[in-house]
Amino acid sequence: MAAKRKAVASAVQAKQLERAPHKVVGLRVWCSLTVLQAFAPLIIVLFALLAIAYQQLRPGVSGPATPPEWTPLDATKAANASIFSAEDFLSAAEVAHVLRLVESSDGWMPSATGGKHYEVPRVDTFEPAVRADPILRRIEERIAEHTGLPSHPHEDMVSLARITSEGSEPRGGHFPPFGLHHDTDTRPARVWTILVYLQLPLEGGFTIFPLRGANGRHRGARQKAERHDEFKSGLMQHFGGVKSDYRRHVSFDRHAVHPFMDLLEESCRGEYGVHFRPERPGGALMFESARRGGNVPNRLNWHGGCNVLDGTKVILQKFKELPFDVRRDKSWHVEYKPM
């Protein structure tokens, strides 16, 4: 009997030894799962950061090879200038990426500005895509660096427009179809604008500043000088203040026979004031809307886009505004669409 009990005990002990490794393995798996669960949020964040870094650094979406160099357009010295141009502010890869982003966000739609001739991305799909896109965020950061104004909630994200021709008449098509405006129009806290050409028209499509530059001052013929002064005086009368909700926009009858339309035609032909169209996509304008800390408007920088004579013009714009706490008029509120 004793021998039998001893044999049973030995069998039980053997069974326990067989099960022991399974218990150890189970404990190890439980511990591993517990650690993984504890660090899961950190792992997710790390993977997200790696994904963003990959998007930013992957071949084909790199930024410009060299930093953009700004050339003054309205003065011989940069210290006295308020309008600057730079080629290759965006790389060809960045330009292509932004255009693909629009197409993947349901494309373009007619706008209130110019209907089918001035299209904008579809707001409900494009804005979320911009906020989630690391390349657009990198472009926003570059703009903030070059304007000296960091991004903040009281300014809009970048905006895009696709512009097509409104014909070759009158004046051979040399007119600004959407008039002239100052970028503080209803937005008095705007300080700088950066405008990038993403697609160049084959002909036309200049951005003009009729009141600026050596040609705009017209020191020559007295008749043109008088016309210039009258034109300037007329624009200043439309530079509205708080009582007119800061409206600073004028339109023109393109069919009118008037000296002011002659002036605008000369501007769109590149014969008057400052005009700009880059040599290749990615070229940019940077111009000032206000001076002395951003609270004194630069009233001479009225500008407009000339009619596209052939092809299509696509632009990206960013309006940099003063942070709310340093604005002179804190009572003026608008609804922003920030990054």
C-alpha positions, 0 to 999 in steps of 0.5 A, spaced: 500 500 500 505 504 501 508 503 495 502 504 491 501 511 495 508 513 493 507 511 486 501 516 485 504 521 489 510 521 484 505 521 478 501 527 481 508 531 482 510 529 475 503 532 472 505 538 476 512 539 473 509 538 466 504 544 467 509 549 470 512 551 464 505 553 461 503 557 467 510 561 467 509 562 459 502 564 461 504 569 466 510 572 461 504 573 456 500 577 461 506 581 463 507 583 456 500 585 454 500 589 461 506 593 459 504 593 452 497 596 454 500 601 459 505 604 453 500 604 448 498 611 447 506 613 447 507 608 442 501 611 438 504 618 438 511 615 436 508 612 430 504 618 428 510 622 429 514 618 424 509 618 419 509 626 419 516 626 419 516 621 413 511 625 409 515 631 410 522 628 408 520 623 403 523 624 396 518 628 392 516 633 397 522 636 399 522 644 400 527 649 396 534 647 395 536 654 398 532 659 402 528 664 398 532 671 397 527 677 396 528 682 391 525 689 393 520 691 387 518 698 389 525 701 392 532 700 390 534 699 398 530 693 401 530 698 408 525 702 404 521 697 400 514 694 401 514 689 396 518 684 395 519 678 390 522 671 390 523 665 385 522 658 388 519 660 395 516 653 394 519 647 391 516 644 384 514 638 389 511 642 394 507 646 388 505 639 385 503 636 392 498 642 394 495 642 387 494 634 388 491 636 395 485 640 392 484 635 386 483 629 392 479 634 396 473 634 390 477 640 386 474 647 385 468 650 385 465 657 382 466 663 388 463 669 389 469 673 387 468 671 380 464 665 379 467 660 374 473 665 372 475 665 379 474 658 382 476 656 390 477 649 393 471 646 396 471 649 403 468 643 407 473 638 404 479 642 403 479 646 410 480 639 414 485 636 408 489 643 409 489 642 417 491 635 417 497 636 411 504 636 414 506 639 408 501 645 408 503 646 415 511 646 413 509 652 408 505 655 414 511 655 418 516 658 412 511 664 411 511 665 419 519 665 419 519 670 413 514 675 415 516 675 422 509 673 425 508 666 428 501 663 426 496 664 431 488 663 432 486 670 429 488 669 422 486 665 416 489 658 413 492 659 406 487 660 401 487 658 394 484 660 387 484 658 380 483 664 375 481 663 367 481 668 362 475 673 361 476 674 354 481 679 350 476 685 349 476 691 351 483 693 351 486 687 348 484 684 355 489 688 359 484 690 365 483 687 372 477 684 372 476 684 380 478 691 381 483 693 386 483 692 393 487 693 399 489 687 403 486 690 410 479 690 406 474 688 412 481 686 416 484 692 419 489 687 422 493 684 416 500 686 416 503 682 410 501 678 405 505 672 401 502 670 394 505 664 391 504 662 383 502 655 383 501 655 376 503 660 371 498 663 365 501 663 358 500 670 357 497 676 362 495 674 369 500 679 372 499 682 380 499 690 379 501 695 384 499 702 380 501 707 386 508 704 387 515 704 383 518 709 379 513 708 373 508 709 378 510 715 381 511 718 374 516 724 374 516 725 367 510 727 363 506 732 367 499 730 364 501 723 367 503 725 373 496 729 374 493 723 372 496 719 377 495 724 383 488 724 381 487 716 381 491 716 388 486 721 391 480 717 388 483 710 391 484 714 398 477 716 398 475 709 398 480 707 404 474 706 409 475 706 416 471 703 422 465 707 420 465 703 413 467 697 416 474 698 413 471 697 406 477 698 402 475 695 395 474 699 388 471 696 381 472 699 374 467 699 368 472 695 363 468 698 358 469 705 360 473 710 356 476 714 362 484 716 364 483 711 370 482 705 365 488 707 361 492 707 367 490 700 369 491 698 362 498 700 362 499 697 369 497 690 366 501 691 360 507 692 365 508 699 363 506 703 369 507 702 377 509 695 379 507 688 376 509 681 378 509 674 375 514 669 376 519 666 372 516 659 374 511 656 379 513 657 386 515 664 385 512 669 390 510 676 392 511 678 399 508 685 400 506 690 406 499 692 408 501 696 415 507 699 418 510 701 425 508 695 429 502 693 424 497 698 426 499 704 421 496 702 414 501 702 408 496 706 404 499 705 397 499 698 396 493 697 393 493 692 388 489 687 383 490 681 379 490 682 371 486 678 366 489 672 364 489 672 357 491 665 355 492 659 360 490 658 367 493 662 373 493 658 380 495 662 386 496 661 394 495 666 399 497 667 406 494 673 410 498 675 416 495 678 421 497 681 428 496 677 434 489 680 437 493 682 444 497 687 440 491 690 435 489 697 436 482 696 434 480 690 439 472 691 438 473 689 431 471 681 430 471 677 424 470 669 424 477 666 422 479 659 419 486 658 422 490 652 421 
